[in-house]
Amino acid sequence: MNPGQPIELIEFTTGGDPAAQPVASIVVLHGLGADGSDFVPMAQELDLSAIGPVRFVFPSAPVRPVTINGGYQMRAWYDIHPPGPQGTRREDEAGLRESQAIVQQLLERETQRGVPPQRTVLMGFSQGCAMTLLAGLRAPQRLAALVALSGYLPLAATTAAEHSAASLGTPIFMAHGAFDGVVAPERGAAARDALQVIGYPVEWRSYPMEHTVCAEEVQDLNAWLLQVLRPA
C-alpha cells in the first residue's frame, strides 16, 4: 500500500444527525494485528456531546509480513524486528515513513471535509501510538491534540530535528499500563521525557493494567478531550 491508494476505514459522527457538520475529528490508529474496528467500542464510550458532533475515523493499516511474528502477514503500520544483542532495536524506518505519509493523508482529508487541523485529534494504541507520535509531531500544521496509549516514540533520535515548529505546544495525553509486558512502561516513560525536553506539554497517566485499555483511562481521556476541544 502507498499513500496514493485507497485507505480502508470505518467512521461515524456522534450526535445522531448524519447531516450535521462535525466540530472536531478524532483519527484513531489501531495496534499490531488489529484493524479499524478495534477501537470503535472505546470511542462509543466517550461522551463529547458538550462540544457538539465529533467525527471518529478508524483507518486499517496495510497488510504486511511482520518479522517478529515469523513473517506472518497481518495488518501493521510497520514491520517489527526481534530485539538484538543487549536489547538493541532495529526500526523499520521505510515502513514508518510510508505510514507517516498515509496518516498525513488522513489528516488532510479531514481538512478537506471542513474540520481544520486545529480541531483534529490524532490518537493511537501501541503501534498506532508510535504512528501518532511520529506523524503528529511532524505534521506541518498544529493539531488539536495527540493521544498516545501504551506505546513508544519511534525514530526517537530524529524527533528533535524533525518535529515541525507548528506542532510545538500541541497537548499530548500519554497513558501506559504499569504491568505492560508488550511495550515496557519504561519505553512509554522515556517517550514522555523526550517530548517534555523538546517542549511538548504531556499529561502522563499510569494505570494498574497490562497492554490494554481500562475504564479509568477512558474516563480520564474523556475529561481531557473535553478540555482540549472546548470552544475558545
N, C-alpha and C positions, 0 to 999 in steps of 0.2 A: 504494500500500500504506500502511496505517496500523497502529499498534500493536495494534489490535483484530483484525486479520486474521491468518490462519494464516501462519506463517513456514516456508518450505521449508528443510529441514536434513537433514544426514547426521550420524549419531553411532555411536560404538562404545565399548565398555568394554574396557580391557586386562585380561589375566589369564586369558582363555579360559572364564570361567564367567559366562554371561549373567545368572544369577540373583544374582550377588554384588553387594552394595551398594558403590558406589564410595566411596573415602575422600577423593576430590578430583575436581573437574571442571575442564576447560580448554575455554573457549569461544574458537574461532578465527575471526577475521574476515578474509575474503579481500580482495584488491585489485580495482581497477577492471577491469571486463570479465570477471572470473573468476567462479567460483561456489563453493559449499560443498565441492566435491570437490577444489579446487586444492591444499589443504594436508594432505589425508589422507596422501599418501605421506611427507611430512616427519614428521607425527605418528607414523606407524608406525615411523620410525627411532628415536624416543625410547624409552629403556628406563627406565621409572619403577617397575619391579617391586619395588624396595626399599621403596617406601612402600605398596604394595598396589594394588588395582584403581583405575584412573583413567578417568573418562568424558570422552571428547572430543566436543564439539558443534561442527558446522560449518554455520552458517546461510548462506543465499544472500541477497544484497542484492536489493531490488526492482529491476525493470527500469524505466529512466527515460531520457529523452534527455540526452545529455551534450554540452554546448555546445562544449567544446574539440575534440570529435570530430565536429563538423559536425551536431550534433543527433541523431546515430545512437543508437538505443535499445540499451541494454546494462545489465547488472547494475552498479549503482553505489550506494554508500551515500549519495551526494550529488552534485550537479552540480559540474562544474569549468569555470571560465571562463578564457579565454586571459589571459596577463599583460597589464596595461595599460601606460600610459606609465611609463618608468623602472622597469619591473618590478613595479609595484603589482599587488596581487591582490585580486579581489573574491570573497568567500566566499559560498557558498550556505548562509546561516545557517538558513533554513527547512528545507532538506534535512538538514542536520547535526542539528538539533534533533529532527526526525522520526525519524532513525535512532538518535539517542541514546535515545529512548523505546523503540525496538524492542530495542536491546541491553539496556536495563534490564529489559525484559520477559523476555529470555532468562536474565538473572542470577536474577531472581525465580523463574523456572521451576526452576532448579537447587535453590534453597532449598526449594521445594515438594516436590521429589523426594528430599529428605533430605541434600543437600550444602550446608552453610551458606556464606555469603559468604566467611568466613574461610578456607575450603578451596576457593575457586573462583578460578581464574586467568583473566584476560581477555587475549587475545593477538591481534595483528593485523599485517598486512603492507600497507605503502603506504597506500591509502585505509583499509584495515582498521586500520592502525596509528593513523591520525588518529582513527578512531572509538574505538579502545581508550583513547587518552588523553582524548578528550572525555568519554566515558561513565564511564570508570574513575575519573577524578579527581572526578567529580560524584556518584558512587554514594553513596546515603545510608548504606550500611554498608561497612565496610572489607573489601576483597577480599584474598585471599592474596597476589596479585602481579599486576603488569601486564607484558606483554611487547610492546615496541614496535619493530617491524622495518621499517627502510627507509622511514620516514615523517616526519611533522612534527606540530607542535602546532597544531590548528585553533582558531579564535576565541581566539588567544593573549592578546589584550588583556583578555579577561574571565576568564581562568583563575584569577588570584589572588583575584578577588572571588567566583567561583562554585564553587571546589573545596569539597568537603564537609570538615568538620572530621574526620569519621571516616576519610577517606582519607589524611590526613597520616600519614606513616610507612610507607605501602604500598611495598614494594620494587618497583623498576622495572628491567627488563632492556631496554636500548636498544642496537640494533645497526644499522650502516649500511655500505654499500659505499663505499669511497674513490673509486670511479670511477662512481658512480651518476649517470646522465645524465637520469633521470626526476625524482627528488627529490634535489636537490643536497645533498651531505654537509653543507654549511653550514646547511641548514634543520634537519637532524637535530641538529646540534651546538647550534643556537640553542634547540631544544626542550629538550635536556638542560640547558643553562644556566638556562633559565627555570624548570624544575622544581626544580633544585637551590636556586635563590634562594628559592623558596617553602618549601622544606624537605623535599623528597622524596629518599630515598636512591636514586641512579641508578647502576646498573652499566653503564658505557658500553663498547662494543666497536666497533672499525672493522676491516673486512676488505678485502683487495685484490680486490674484485669490483664488478660493475655493479649494476643493480636486480634483485637475485635473492637467493637464499639459498645458502650454501656449507656444505660438510661440517664445517669447523672451527666455524662458527657453531652448527650443530646440536649438536655435541659440547659446546660451551661452555654453550649453553642447557640441555642435558640436565643437566649438573653443577649449574647454578644452580637449576633446578627441584627437584632432589633436596634441595638445601639449604633452600629456602623452604617446601617441602611436607613435610619430615621431621616426624614426630610430635614434639610438645612434650615 
